[in-house]
Amino acid sequence: MGAAKPQPMVEGFRFADRRDAGRMLADHIEARGIGGPETVVLGLPRGGVPVAAEVAKRIGSPLDVIVVRKIGVPWHRELALGALGEGGVRILDHDLVQRVGVTPQQLAEVEQRESGTLEHRVRQLRTRRDRVSLTGRTALIIDDGIATGSTVRAACKVARELGAARVVVAAPVAPRDTAADLGDVADEVICLMSPRVFHGVGAFYDDFTQVDDRKVLELLGED
């Protein structure tokens, strides 16, 4: 496994919106020969789905989702201690839990809340839609950007447990170290920008409006 080198872009470059990022990402994915019915494009709800939808259209692959939820520090939710994934997947950075001083009770409360949200979202997205089979196929996992990588790691684990023969992670932007580290859970990592200085995914978009569940269902062809 290993991470692909990021494609050079002009310093300060920003994507117009998630669709714009998806189209640019699709160019690089298509150039690598990834696509067709043997590949399943998996967007991470919610923000990753508009990006994934553009990629799926371009490379001629079915679109689906993998539902994951970040386990955040109670007083700083953007700092991920780990992640939960559908199918009972749980990833936790025990060293970070100790360093920031999260107690077992606090951790249990966060996990209970995020587990409830995850189960609700799975029911919402799967009630009228069967999961696209990953058995023997390439799982192309896409988000609108990667910060710590916890949710993507959980998604990779879910995909492998569902039978994916190969797992590829793709995102418009991720910190350089994070993109490199993902090579231990993915067979390939495709990232358009991997800056050393990273202030959050939204900083690389002109329009980073929150994506709601209705939009996700619409992109999946259910609404």
N, C-alpha and C positions, 0 to 999 in steps of 0.2 A: 504494500500500500504506500501511497505517497501523495504529496500535494503538488499540483501543477503550479508553475511559476505564474504570478499575476501578470496580466497584460499591462504594459505601460500606458498611463493616461496623463494628461496635462494636470499639473498640480492645481488644486482648487476646483477641479471638475466636479460638476453636480448633475445628477439625473433630473429631468423635468418632473417625472413622477414614476410610479411603479411600472406602468406600461412601457414607458421609455426604457427603463432599466431592463425589463424583460426582453424587449426587442434586441437590445445590445448584447445581453447575455446569450440569447438564442443564436446570434451570429457565431459566437465562440464555441458553443456546444455543437452546433451543426458542423463547424469546421473540424471538430474532433471525431466526426463520424458517429455521434451518438444520436439515436432516434429510431423511429419506426415502431411497429407494434410490439417488438421485443423489449421496448423501454416503457416504463410507466413513470410519468412526471408527477411528483408528489409535492404539492405546495403545503407549507406550514401555515395553518390558519392563525391570524387572519391575513396579515400583511404579505405573506409569501404567495398567496393564491393568485393575485393579479399578475405577479411576475411569472409564476409558473404557467398561467393560462396563455401568456404570449409565447412562451417557450414551446408548450405542447402544440400550439397551432403551427408553429414554424417547422418543428421536427416530425410532425405526423404521429405523435404518441398519445395514448389515453391520459387524461388528467384525473387525478384523485388527490386525497389529502392524507396526511398523518397528523393526528391530533396530539400535541404535547403541551405541557404547561411548565413554566419556570417555577422553581422553588426559590423565592427571593428572601433576602434578609428582611425581617419584619419592619425595621425602621429605614430600610433602603431597598425597596422592592426591585429596583433595576439591577442590583448586584445579585447574581445567581449563585445559590449554593448547590444547585443541581436541577433536575427536571423530572417530571413524570410523563409517561407516554401511555397511549391506549394499549390495552392488553396487559396491564400491570407492570410495565417497565418503570424502573426507578433508578436514577443516577444521582449520587450525592458526593460532593467534595468534602470529605470528613475533615481534612486539614483546614479548609477555609471555615468550616463550621466552628472549629475550636479557636481559630485566630480571631474571628469577629465576636466570639462570646455568645453565640446563640444557644440557649438552654434546650434540653430535650423537650420540655413542654412547649416552648415557643416554636420549635421545629415541627412538633406534632400538630400544632394549631395551623401553621402555614400549610403543611401537607394536606390536612383535612380540607381546608378551604379550597386549595388548588385541585385536589382530587374531585371535589364536588363540581367545580367548574368544568373540569375535563370531562367528567361523565355526562354532564348536561350537554356539552358541545358535541360529544360523540353521538348522543341520542338524536340531536338536532340534525346532524349531517348524515347519519346512517339510516334514519327511519325509512326514507324512501329510496335509498341508494345502496346497493351492495358494494362492498369493497372490491376494487379491481385486483385480481390475483397477481401476486408478485412472484409466484413460484417459478424458478428458473429464469427470471427476467432481470433486467437492469432497473434498479430503483434510482431514479434521478430526483434527489431531495433538494428543494429550492426554498430559500427564504429571501426576504427583501434586503437582508443584511444580517451579519453575524457579529455579535459582540463577544460574549464569553464562550459561546459554542455549546453550552449545556443542553439547550433544547435540540440542537442539531445532533448531538451525540445520542440523545434519547431516541430521536427519529431513526438514526442509523441502526440502533439496536432493535427497534420495532421492525424495521424493514428486513433485517436478517432473520429475525424470528418468524417472519411471515414467508420466508422461503426465497428471498431475493438472492440471485446468484452473484450479483455485483452491485455495489452501492457507490453512487457518485453524488457528491455534494456540490451545489453550485449557488453562488450568490453574487450580487453586484459589488459588495464591499464587505471587508472583514479586516480586523487588525492583523498585521503581518504574522505575529506569533501565533494567534488563534488559527489562522488559515493553515499554517505549517503543522500545528499540533493535530489538526483534524485528520491528517494522513494516517493516524494510527487506528481510526475507526472507519475510514472510507477508502475505497480502492482508488479514487481519484477526487481531487478537489479543484474546482474551477472558480476563480475569483477575479473579477475585472480590476479591482483596486484593493491593495493591501497596504494601507499607510502605516507608518510607524507611530504617528500621532493620531489618535482616534478619540473623538469626543461624542460618539454615539451615531447610530445608523442614520437618524433623521438629518444630521448635519450634511449629508451627501445628497439630499433631495430638495428641490424647490417646493414640491408639493408632497407632503408626507401625512396627508389627511388619514385619520383612522379608518380602517376598513371594517364595516359591520357584517354581521352574519348574513343579512339579506344579500349583500353583494357577493359573499362567498358562494351562497346557494345559486345565485344568478350565473356566476362564472362556471359553476359545475353543471349548469343546464337544468336546474331544478326549479327555478322561480320564473 
